Amino acid sequence: MKLTIRLASAETFAEMATWRYERPYDFYDGDVDPVLNPERFYEALDEDGSLVGNYYFEQKGDALEIGLGLRPDLTGRGLGLEFLLAGIEFGRRRFGLSRVILNVAAFNERAIKVYERAGFRETGRHNRRFDRWGEVEFVEMEQAADGG
């Protein structure tokens, strides 16, 4: 998958708001919560210029926090690891940080397996409250600077 990664456009946010995932992944539907920090979002486009997903990057101390989402029709097709690694490579180059961290909903075992394959390990857990979902447990993960 050859990707072009760049700051997300208004069109990208509008398209992401239409994304609908199957349960239990509907937690990630694009219209659930407003985008609070649009400057931290990047769009990922394929060779045809179609939106395939997005990344979120935020510097937290000496670490780069990454978030990501694949377009719903592309999930569950074995593309996650390649998509994740492309985002990490981009983020490390763009922000000059080697330590990478992320948070993932504990129920999202599919994503956790991908993150573990990329060398991430659990470093903690916390709960976050959502109006729509109630209390949701998150797994905090970190990847070694060498990717595992």
C-alpha positions as CSV (number, residue, x, y, z in Angstrom):
1,M,0.0,0.0,0.0
2,K,1.7,3.2,-1.2
3,L,0.3,6.1,0.8
4,T,0.4,9.9,0.6
5,I,0.2,11.3,4.2
6,R,-0.5,15.0,4.7
7,L,-2.5,17.3,7.0
8,A,-6.2,16.4,6.9
9,S,-8.4,18.6,4.8
10,A,-12.0,19.8,5.6
11,E,-13.1,17.3,2.9
12,T,-11.4,14.5,4.8
13,F,-13.2,15.4,8.1
14,A,-16.5,15.5,6.2
15,E,-15.9,12.1,4.7
16,M,-14.7,10.6,8.1
17,A,-18.0,11.8,9.7
18,T,-19.8,9.4,7.3
19,W,-17.8,6.4,8.3
20,R,-19.8,3.6,10.0
21,Y,-18.2,0.5,11.5
22,E,-19.8,-2.8,12.5
23,R,-20.4,-3.5,16.1
24,P,-18.5,-3.3,18.4
25,Y,-16.2,-1.1,16.3
26,D,-19.1,1.5,15.9
27,F,-17.4,3.0,18.9
28,Y,-15.1,4.6,16.2
29,D,-17.8,6.0,14.0
30,G,-16.7,9.3,12.6
31,D,-19.6,11.4,13.8
32,V,-19.6,10.3,17.5
33,D,-17.3,13.1,18.9
34,P,-16.3,16.4,17.3
35,V,-12.7,16.8,16.2
36,L,-11.1,19.0,18.8
37,N,-7.6,19.3,17.4
38,P,-7.8,19.2,13.6
39,E,-4.2,20.3,13.3
40,R,-3.1,16.9,14.7
41,F,-4.9,14.8,12.1
42,Y,-3.4,13.6,8.9
43,E,-5.1,12.0,5.9
44,A,-3.8,8.9,4.2
45,L,-4.5,8.7,0.5
46,D,-3.9,5.7,-1.9
47,E,-2.3,5.9,-5.3
48,D,-5.7,7.0,-6.8
49,G,-6.0,9.9,-4.2
50,S,-8.8,8.0,-2.4
51,L,-9.0,8.4,1.4
52,V,-8.0,5.1,3.0
53,G,-7.6,6.3,6.6
54,N,-6.3,8.8,9.0
55,Y,-3.6,9.3,11.6
56,Y,-3.5,11.4,14.8
57,F,-0.1,12.6,16.1
58,E,0.6,14.4,19.4
59,Q,3.9,15.0,21.1
60,K,3.7,13.9,24.8
61,G,7.1,14.6,26.4
62,D,9.7,12.6,24.6
63,A,7.1,10.3,23.0
64,L,4.9,10.5,19.9
65,E,1.4,9.5,20.5
66,I,-0.3,8.0,17.5
67,G,-3.9,7.3,16.7
68,L,-5.2,5.8,13.5
69,G,-8.2,4.7,11.7
70,L,-8.8,2.7,8.5
71,R,-11.8,3.3,6.3
72,P,-14.5,0.9,7.5
73,D,-14.6,-1.2,4.3
74,L,-10.8,-1.8,4.5
75,T,-10.8,-3.2,8.1
76,G,-10.4,-6.8,8.8
77,R,-8.6,-7.4,5.5
78,G,-5.0,-7.7,6.8
79,L,-4.0,-4.1,6.0
80,G,-3.7,-2.9,9.6
81,L,0.0,-3.7,10.2
82,E,1.2,-2.1,7.0
83,F,-1.0,1.0,7.6
84,L,0.2,1.3,11.2
85,L,3.9,1.0,10.2
86,A,3.5,3.6,7.5
87,G,2.1,6.0,10.0
88,I,4.8,5.4,12.5
89,E,7.5,5.9,9.9
90,F,5.9,9.2,8.8
91,G,5.4,10.3,12.4
92,R,9.0,9.6,13.5
93,R,10.3,11.5,10.4
94,R,7.9,14.4,10.9
95,F,8.3,14.9,14.6
96,G,11.8,13.5,15.2
97,L,10.7,11.3,18.1
98,S,11.6,7.6,18.3
99,R,9.4,6.6,21.3
100,V,5.9,5.8,20.1
101,I,2.8,5.3,22.4
102,L,-0.9,4.7,21.8
103,N,-4.1,4.1,23.5
104,V,-6.7,1.5,22.3
105,A,-10.0,0.5,23.6
106,A,-9.5,-2.8,25.5
107,F,-12.4,-4.5,23.6
108,N,-10.5,-3.9,20.3
109,E,-8.6,-7.2,20.3
110,R,-8.2,-7.0,16.5
111,A,-6.2,-3.8,16.8
112,I,-4.3,-4.9,19.9
113,K,-3.0,-8.0,18.0
114,V,-1.8,-5.7,15.1
115,Y,0.0,-3.4,17.6
116,E,1.7,-6.3,19.3
117,R,2.9,-7.6,15.9
118,A,4.4,-4.1,15.4
119,G,6.4,-4.5,18.7
120,F,4.0,-2.6,21.1
121,R,3.6,-3.8,24.6
122,E,1.0,-2.9,27.3
123,T,2.3,-0.3,29.7
124,G,-1.0,0.4,31.6
125,R,-4.7,0.8,31.5
126,H,-7.2,3.5,32.3
127,N,-10.9,4.2,32.0
128,R,-12.5,7.1,30.1
129,R,-16.2,8.1,30.3
130,F,-18.2,8.8,27.2
131,D,-21.8,10.1,27.1
132,R,-22.8,7.6,24.5
133,W,-20.8,4.5,25.7
134,G,-20.3,5.0,29.5
135,E,-17.0,3.8,31.0
136,V,-14.6,2.4,28.4
137,E,-11.3,0.8,29.4
138,F,-8.2,1.7,27.4
139,V,-4.9,-0.2,27.0
140,E,-1.8,2.0,27.0
141,M,0.9,0.6,24.8
142,E,4.4,1.6,23.8
143,Q,6.7,0.5,20.9
144,A,10.4,0.2,21.3
145,A,12.5,2.8,19.3
146,D,13.7,0.0,17.0
147,G,10.1,-1.1,16.3
148,G,10.2,-4.1,18.7
